Amino acid sequence: MPDSAPAVGLRERNKQQRRERILEAIRVLLREHPDQVPTVDRIAALADLSPATVFNLLGTREQLWAALCEDFLRELDQRHVIAADDDPRAQAHRVVGETTELFIADAAVSKRLLNSWGRSGALLQENPIPPLRAALRRGQESGMLRPDLHVEALAGHIAMACGGVLRLWAAGQISDAEFRKRVRFAVDVVFAAGAGVDWHEDLSGPLRGRGEP
């Protein structure tokens, strides 16, 4: 009996390692053949596992997409570290910027996930809303933003705007550079609209002489 706990821990580690091999195999196949959906047999061959193991660990194609999404969100969580001395708007810029760069860094995988999985909207439903909410609250505390603003609604608005831009990028309708520019603009609009009395001039600056991004 004393050895059962370590044995269970080892089994879980091995299971997690096999799962990571499967996810990496999916990514490799998507990068090599972005217009093809990886089959279980091809995933298994690349991961050096049996098709049955792939199915047992990750399940259906829908579950494979979900697993990729979970892995993506985990990476986003690790990137969104809030610095206490950040300017609130700069903090919000960094949150949407880091999110954007993560999509761009593995564009083939990101675009396939967004275009093929019906529930891919989950990528921006939970993350990056918490760090955006934190940036907006800090903006209120500093006087940069008005105290009467509904922070939850504003964070959701930025995420929704970024989600729309993300879809355009995934569909190939805008470039990487335009993707980066538009998510920053979404932050600028919210901060300008909610600017405190002493901050209106500064926060309105990025919007002057600029129409639709």
BAVO-230728 format. One record per atom (N, C-alpha, C): x negated, y, z negated; atom name; residue number from 1. Coordinates in steps of 0.2 Angstrom, whole numbers. Each point is the difference from the previous one (the first is absolute). Example, Ala and Ser with C-alpha at 12.3 -4.5 7.8 and 13.67 -1.06 7.14 Angstrom:
> -66	-28	-39	N	1
> 4	6	0	CA	1
> -4	6	0	C	1
> 2	5	4	N	2
> -4	6	-1	CA	2
> 4	5	-3	C	2
//
This chain:
> -4	-6	0	N	1
> 4	6	0	CA	1
> -4	6	0	C	1
> -6	1	-4	N	2
> -4	6	0	CA	2
> -2	2	7	C	2
> -1	-5	5	N	3
> -3	2	6	CA	3
> 6	2	5	C	3
> 6	0	-2	N	4
> 6	1	5	CA	4
> 0	8	2	C	4
> -1	4	-5	N	5
> 0	7	2	CA	5
> -6	2	5	C	5
> -6	-2	-1	N	6
> -5	2	5	CA	6
> 1	-3	6	C	6
> 3	-6	0	N	7
> 2	-3	7	CA	7
> 5	4	3	C	7
> 5	2	-3	N	8
> 6	4	3	CA	8
> -3	7	3	C	8
> -5	3	-4	N	9
> -3	6	2	CA	9
> -4	-1	6	C	9
> -4	-6	1	N	10
> -4	-1	6	CA	10
> 5	-2	6	C	10
> 5	-3	-1	N	11
> 5	-1	5	CA	11
> 3	6	3	C	11
> 2	5	-5	N	12
> 2	6	2	CA	12
> -5	4	4	C	12
> -6	0	-2	N	13
> -6	4	4	CA	13
> 0	-3	7	C	13
> 0	-7	0	N	14
> -1	-3	7	CA	14
> 6	2	4	C	14
> 6	0	-3	N	15
> 6	2	4	CA	15
> -1	7	3	C	15
> -2	4	-5	N	16
> -1	7	3	CA	16
> -5	1	5	C	16
> -6	-4	-1	N	17
> -5	0	6	CA	17
> 3	-2	6	C	17
> 4	-5	0	N	18
> 3	-3	6	CA	18
> 5	5	3	C	18
> 3	3	-4	N	19
> 5	5	2	CA	19
> -4	6	4	C	19
> -5	2	-3	N	20
> -4	6	3	CA	20
> -3	-2	6	C	20
> -2	-6	1	N	21
> -3	-3	6	CA	21
> 6	0	6	C	21
> 6	-1	-2	N	22
> 5	0	4	CA	22
> 2	7	3	C	22
> 0	4	-5	N	23
> 2	7	2	CA	23
> -6	3	4	C	23
> -6	-1	-1	N	24
> -6	2	4	CA	24
> 1	-3	7	C	24
> 2	-6	0	N	25
> 0	-3	7	CA	25
> 6	3	4	C	25
> 5	2	-3	N	26
> 6	4	3	CA	26
> -3	6	3	C	26
> -4	4	-4	N	27
> -2	6	2	CA	27
> -5	-1	6	C	27
> -4	-4	-1	N	28
> -5	-2	6	CA	28
> 4	-1	6	C	28
> 5	-4	0	N	29
> 4	-2	6	CA	29
> 4	6	3	C	29
> 2	4	-5	N	30
> 4	6	2	CA	30
> -5	5	4	C	30
> -6	1	-3	N	31
> -5	4	3	CA	31
> -2	-2	7	C	31
> -1	-7	1	N	32
> -2	-3	6	CA	32
> 5	0	5	C	32
> 7	-1	-2	N	33
> 5	0	5	CA	33
> 6	3	-3	C	33
> 0	7	0	N	34
> 5	4	-3	CA	34
> 7	-1	2	C	34
> 0	-2	7	N	35
> 7	-1	3	CA	35
> 3	-7	-2	C	35
> -3	-4	-3	N	36
> 2	-7	-2	CA	36
> 1	-1	-7	C	36
> 5	-4	-2	N	37
> 2	-1	-7	CA	37
> -4	-7	-2	C	37
> -5	1	-5	N	38
> -4	-6	-1	CA	38
> 5	-6	-2	C	38
> -2	-6	3	N	39
> 4	-6	-2	CA	39
> -3	-3	-6	C	39
> 4	-5	-4	N	40
> -3	-3	-6	CA	40
> -6	-4	2	C	40
> 0	-3	6	N	41
> -5	-5	2	CA	41
> -7	4	1	C	41
> 1	6	3	N	42
> -6	4	1	CA	42
> -3	3	-6	C	42
> 5	2	-5	N	43
> -2	3	-6	CA	43
> -4	-6	-4	C	43
> 3	-6	0	N	44
> -3	-5	-4	CA	44
> -7	-2	3	C	44
> -1	0	6	N	45
> -6	-2	3	CA	45
> -5	5	-2	C	45
> 1	7	1	N	46
> -4	5	-2	CA	46
> -2	0	-7	C	46
> 5	-1	-5	N	47
> -1	0	-7	CA	47
> -3	-7	-2	C	47
> -1	-5	4	N	48
> -3	-6	-1	CA	48
> 5	-4	-6	C	48
> 6	0	2	N	49
> 5	-3	-5	CA	49
> 5	-4	5	C	49
> 4	-4	-4	N	50
> 5	-3	4	CA	50
> 6	4	1	C	50
> 4	-1	6	N	51
> 6	4	0	CA	51
> 5	0	-6	C	51
> 0	-6	-2	N	52
> 5	-1	-6	CA	52
> -3	4	-6	C	52
> -6	1	-1	N	53
> -3	4	-5	CA	53
> 2	8	1	C	53
> 0	2	6	N	54
> 2	7	2	CA	54
> 7	1	-2	C	54
> 4	-5	2	N	55
> 7	1	-1	CA	55
> 2	-1	-7	C	55
> -3	-4	-4	N	56
> 1	-1	-7	CA	56
> -2	6	-4	C	56
> -5	4	2	N	57
> -3	6	-4	CA	57
> 4	6	2	C	57
> 2	1	6	N	58
> 3	6	2	CA	58
> 7	-1	3	C	58
> 1	-6	3	N	59
> 7	-1	2	CA	59
> 2	2	7	C	59
> 5	3	1	N	60
> 3	2	7	CA	60
> -4	6	3	C	60
> 1	2	6	N	61
> -3	5	3	CA	61
> 2	7	-4	C	61
> 6	0	-2	N	62
> 3	6	-4	CA	62
> -5	1	-6	C	62
> -1	-6	-3	N	63
> -4	0	-6	CA	63
> -7	2	1	C	63
> -3	-2	6	N	64
> -7	2	2	CA	64
> 0	8	0	C	64
> 5	3	4	N	65
> 0	7	0	CA	65
> 0	3	-7	C	65
> 4	-3	-4	N	66
> 1	3	-7	CA	66
> -6	0	-4	C	66
> -4	-6	1	N	67
> -6	-1	-3	CA	67
> -6	5	2	C	67
> 0	2	7	N	68
> -4	5	2	CA	68
> 2	7	-3	C	68
> 6	1	0	N	69
> 3	6	-3	CA	69
> -3	1	-7	C	69
> 1	-5	-4	N	70
> -2	0	-7	CA	70
> -7	1	-1	C	70
> -4	-3	5	N	71
> -7	1	-1	CA	71
> -2	8	2	C	71
> 4	2	5	N	72
> -1	7	2	CA	72
> 1	5	-6	C	72
> 6	-1	-3	N	73
> 2	4	-6	CA	73
> -5	0	-5	C	73
> -3	-6	-1	N	74
> -5	-1	-6	CA	74
> -6	4	2	C	74
> -2	1	6	N	75
> -6	4	2	CA	75
> 2	7	-1	C	75
> 6	2	2	N	76
> 2	7	-1	CA	76
> 0	2	-8	C	76
> 2	-4	-4	N	77
> 0	1	-7	CA	77
> -7	1	-3	C	77
> -5	-3	3	N	78
> -7	0	-2	CA	78
> -3	7	3	C	78
> 3	3	5	N	79
> -3	6	3	CA	79
> 3	6	-3	C	79
> 6	-1	-3	N	80
> 4	6	-3	CA	80
> -2	1	-7	C	80
> -6	3	-1	N	81
> -2	1	-7	CA	81
> 0	8	0	C	81
> 3	2	-5	N	82
> 2	7	-1	CA	82
> -6	4	-4	C	82
> -3	5	3	N	83
> -5	4	-4	CA	83
> 3	5	-4	C	83
> -2	1	-6	N	84
> 4	5	-5	CA	84
> -2	7	2	C	84
> -5	1	4	N	85
> -2	7	1	CA	85
> 2	2	7	C	85
> 4	-4	4	N	86
> 2	1	7	CA	86
> 5	6	0	C	86
> 0	4	5	N	87
> 5	4	2	CA	87
> 6	-4	2	C	87
> 6	1	-3	N	88
> 6	-4	2	CA	88
> 1	-1	7	C	88
> 0	5	4	N	89
> 1	-1	7	CA	89
> -6	-4	4	C	89
> -6	1	-2	N	90
> -5	-4	2	CA	90
> 0	-7	-2	C	90
> 3	-1	-6	N	91
> 1	-7	-2	CA	91
> 5	-3	4	C	91
> 6	3	2	N	92
> 5	-3	4	CA	92
> -3	-1	7	C	92
> -4	5	3	N	93
> -3	-1	6	CA	93
> -4	-7	0	C	93
> -4	-1	-6	N	94
> -4	-6	0	CA	94
> 4	-6	0	C	94
> 5	0	-4	N	95
> 5	-6	0	CA	95
> 2	-2	7	C	95
> 3	5	4	N	96
> 3	-2	6	CA	96
> -6	-1	5	C	96
> -6	3	-1	N	97
> -6	-1	4	CA	97
> -3	-7	-1	C	97
> 0	-2	-6	N	98
> -3	-7	-1	CA	98
> 5	-5	3	C	98
> 6	1	-1	N	99
> 5	-4	3	CA	99
> -1	-1	7	C	99
> 0	6	4	N	100
> -1	0	7	CA	100
> -6	-4	2	C	100
> -6	2	-3	N	101
> -6	-3	2	CA	101
> 0	-8	-1	C	101
> 4	-2	-5	N	102
> 0	-8	-1	CA	102
> 4	-3	6	C	102
> 5	3	2	N	103
> 4	-2	6	CA	103
> -5	0	6	C	103
> -3	6	1	N	104
> -5	1	6	CA	104
> -6	-5	0	C	104
> -2	-1	-6	N	105
> -6	-5	0	CA	105
> 1	-7	3	C	105
> 6	-2	-1	N	106
> 2	-7	3	CA	106
> 6	1	4	C	106
> -1	4	5	N	107
> 6	2	4	CA	107
> 4	-6	3	C	107
> -4	-5	3	N	108
> 3	-5	3	CA	108
> 5	-4	-4	C	108
> -3	-1	-6	N	109
> 4	-4	-5	CA	109
> 6	5	-3	C	109
> -1	6	-1	N	110
> 5	5	-3	CA	110
> 6	0	5	C	110
> -2	2	7	N	111
> 5	1	5	CA	111
> 4	-7	1	C	111
> -3	-5	0	N	112
> 4	-7	1	CA	112
> 5	-1	-6	C	112
> -3	2	-6	N	113
> 4	-1	-6	CA	113
> 6	4	0	C	113
> -1	7	2	N	114
> 5	5	0	CA	114
> 6	-2	6	C	114
> -3	-2	5	N	115
> 4	-1	6	CA	115
> 4	-7	0	C	115
> -3	-5	-4	N	116
> 3	-7	1	CA	116
> 4	-2	-7	C	116
> -1	4	-5	N	117
> 3	-2	-6	CA	117
> 6	4	-2	C	117
> 6	-2	-1	N	118
> 6	4	-1	CA	118
> 0	4	-6	C	118
> -4	-3	-5	N	119
> 0	3	-7	CA	119
> -7	4	-1	C	119
> -3	2	5	N	120
> -6	4	0	CA	120
> 1	7	-3	C	120
> 6	2	-1	N	121
> 1	7	-3	CA	121
> -2	-1	-7	C	121
> -1	-6	-3	N	122
> -2	0	-7	CA	122
> -7	2	-1	C	122
> -4	1	5	N	123
> -7	3	-1	CA	123
> 0	7	-3	C	123
> 5	4	2	N	124
> 0	7	-3	CA	124
> 6	1	-5	C	124
> 4	-5	-2	N	125
> 5	1	-4	CA	125
> -2	1	-8	C	125
> -5	-4	-1	N	126
> -3	0	-7	CA	126
> -6	4	-1	C	126
> -5	-1	5	N	127
> -6	3	0	CA	127
> -1	4	7	C	127
> -1	6	0	N	128
> -4	4	-5	CA	128
> 5	5	-4	C	128
> 6	-2	-1	N	129
> 4	5	-4	CA	129
> -2	1	-7	C	129
> -2	-5	-4	N	130
> -3	2	-7	CA	130
> -5	5	0	C	130
> -6	-1	4	N	131
> -5	6	-1	CA	131
> 2	6	3	C	131
> 5	0	5	N	132
> 3	7	3	CA	132
> 4	3	-6	C	132
> 4	-4	-3	N	133
> 4	3	-6	CA	133
> -5	3	-5	C	133
> -6	-4	-2	N	134
> -4	3	-5	CA	134
> -3	7	3	C	134
> -2	0	6	N	135
> -3	6	3	CA	135
> 6	6	0	C	135
> 6	-1	1	N	136
> 5	5	0	CA	136
> 1	2	-7	C	136
> 0	-4	-5	N	137
> 1	1	-7	CA	137
> -6	5	-2	C	137
> -6	-2	2	N	138
> -5	4	-2	CA	138
> 0	7	3	C	138
> 3	0	6	N	139
> 1	7	3	CA	139
> 5	4	-4	C	139
> 5	-3	-3	N	140
> 5	3	-4	CA	140
> -3	3	-6	C	140
> -4	-5	-3	N	141
> -4	2	-7	CA	141
> -4	6	1	C	141
> -3	0	6	N	142
> -5	6	1	CA	142
> 3	6	2	C	142
> 6	0	2	N	143
> 4	6	3	CA	143
> 0	0	7	C	143
> -4	-4	3	N	144
> 0	0	8	CA	144
> 6	-1	3	C	144
> 4	-5	-3	N	145
> 7	-1	2	CA	145
> 5	2	-5	C	145
> 6	2	2	N	146
> 5	2	-4	CA	146
> 3	-6	-5	C	146
> 1	2	-6	N	147
> 2	-5	-5	CA	147
> 7	-3	1	C	147
> 4	3	4	N	148
> 7	-3	1	CA	148
> 0	-5	6	C	148
> -5	-1	3	N	149
> 0	-5	6	CA	149
> 1	-7	-3	C	149
> 3	-4	5	N	150
> 1	-7	-2	CA	150
> -6	-4	3	C	150
> -4	-2	-4	N	151
> -6	-3	2	CA	151
> 1	-7	3	C	151
> 4	-4	-2	N	152
> 2	-6	3	CA	152
> 2	1	7	C	152
> 4	4	1	N	153
> 3	2	7	CA	153
> -6	2	5	C	153
> -4	5	-3	N	154
> -5	2	4	CA	154
> -5	-5	2	C	154
> -2	-4	-5	N	155
> -5	-6	2	CA	155
> 3	-5	5	C	155
> 7	-1	-1	N	156
> 3	-4	5	CA	156
> 0	3	7	C	156
> 1	7	0	N	157
> 0	3	7	CA	157
> -6	0	3	C	157
> -6	1	-4	N	158
> -7	-1	3	CA	158
> -1	-7	3	C	158
> 2	-5	-4	N	159
> -1	-7	2	CA	159
> 5	-2	6	C	159
> 6	3	0	N	160
> 4	-1	6	CA	160
> -3	3	6	C	160
> -2	6	0	N	161
> -3	4	6	CA	161
> -6	-4	2	C	161
> -4	-2	-5	N	162
> -6	-4	2	CA	162
> 2	-7	4	C	162
> 5	-3	-3	N	163
> 2	-6	3	CA	163
> 3	1	7	C	163
> 3	5	2	N	164
> 2	2	7	CA	164
> -6	1	4	C	164
> -5	3	-2	N	165
> -6	1	3	CA	165
> -4	-6	1	C	165
> 0	-5	-5	N	166
> -3	-6	1	CA	166
> 3	-4	5	C	166
> 7	0	1	N	167
> 3	-4	5	CA	167
> -2	3	7	C	167
> 0	6	1	N	168
> -2	3	6	CA	168
> -7	-3	2	C	168
> -5	0	-5	N	169
> -7	-2	1	CA	169
> 0	-7	2	C	169
> 4	-4	-4	N	170
> 0	-8	1	CA	170
> 3	-1	7	C	170
> 4	4	3	N	171
> 3	-1	7	CA	171
> -4	3	5	C	171
> -6	3	-2	N	172
> -5	2	5	CA	172
> 2	7	3	C	172
> 5	4	-4	N	173
> 2	6	3	CA	173
> -4	6	-2	C	173
> -4	-1	-5	N	174
> -5	5	-2	CA	174
> -6	-3	-2	C	174
> -6	5	0	N	175
> -6	-3	-1	CA	175
> -2	0	-7	C	175
> -6	-3	-2	N	176
> -2	0	-7	CA	176
> -1	7	-3	C	176
> -3	5	5	N	177
> 0	6	-3	CA	177
> 6	4	-1	C	177
> 5	-1	4	N	178
> 7	3	-1	CA	178
> 3	-4	-6	C	178
> -1	-6	-1	N	179
> 3	-3	-6	CA	179
> -3	3	-6	C	179
> -7	1	-1	N	180
> -3	4	-5	CA	180
> 3	7	-1	C	180
> 1	3	5	N	181
> 2	7	0	CA	181
> 7	1	-3	C	181
> 5	-5	3	N	182
> 7	1	-2	CA	182
> 1	-2	-7	C	182
> -4	-5	-3	N	183
> 2	-2	-7	CA	183
> -3	6	-5	C	183
> -5	3	2	N	184
> -2	6	-4	CA	184
> 5	6	0	C	184
> 3	1	6	N	185
> 5	5	1	CA	185
> 6	-2	-4	C	185
> 2	-6	-1	N	186
> 6	-2	-4	CA	186
> -1	3	-7	C	186
> -7	-1	-3	N	187
> -1	2	-6	CA	187
> 0	8	-1	C	187
> -3	3	6	N	188
> 0	7	0	CA	188
> 7	3	0	C	188
> 5	-3	3	N	189
> 6	3	1	CA	189
> 4	0	-7	C	189
> -1	-6	-4	N	190
> 3	-1	-6	CA	190
> -3	5	-5	C	190
> -7	1	0	N	191
> -3	5	-5	CA	191
> 2	7	2	C	191
> 0	2	6	N	192
> 2	6	2	CA	192
> 8	2	-2	C	192
> 4	-5	1	N	193
> 7	1	-2	CA	193
> 1	1	-7	C	193
> -4	-4	-4	N	194
> 1	0	-7	CA	194
> -5	5	-4	C	194
> -3	4	3	N	195
> -6	4	-3	CA	195
> 3	5	-5	C	195
> -4	0	-6	N	196
> 2	5	-5	CA	196
> -2	7	2	C	196
> 3	5	-3	N	197
> -1	7	2	CA	197
> -7	2	1	C	197
> -5	-2	-4	N	198
> -6	2	1	CA	198
> -4	-4	6	C	198
> 3	-5	2	N	199
> -3	-5	5	CA	199
> 3	0	7	C	199
> 5	4	1	N	200
> 3	0	6	CA	200
> -4	2	6	C	200
> -4	5	-1	N	201
> -5	2	5	CA	201
> -5	-5	2	C	201
> -3	-3	-5	N	202
> -5	-5	2	CA	202
> 3	-7	3	C	202
> 6	-2	-3	N	203
> 2	-6	2	CA	203
> 4	1	7	C	203
> 2	6	2	N	204
> 3	1	6	CA	204
> -5	0	6	C	204
> -6	1	-2	N	205
> -6	1	5	CA	205
> 0	-5	6	C	205
> 0	-7	-2	N	206
> -1	-5	5	CA	206
> 6	0	5	C	206
> 6	3	-2	N	207
> 6	0	5	CA	207
> 0	6	4	C	207
> -4	5	-1	N	208
> 1	6	4	CA	208
> -3	-1	8	C	208
> 4	2	4	N	209
> -2	0	7	CA	209
> 1	-7	3	C	209
> 4	-5	-4	N	210
> 0	-7	2	CA	210
> 7	-2	0	C	210
> 2	-3	6	N	211
> 7	-3	0	CA	211
> -1	-7	-2	C	211
> 4	-4	4	N	212
> -1	-7	-1	CA	212
> -7	-3	1	C	212
> -2	-4	-5	N	213
> -7	-3	1	CA	213
> -1	-4	6	C	213
//
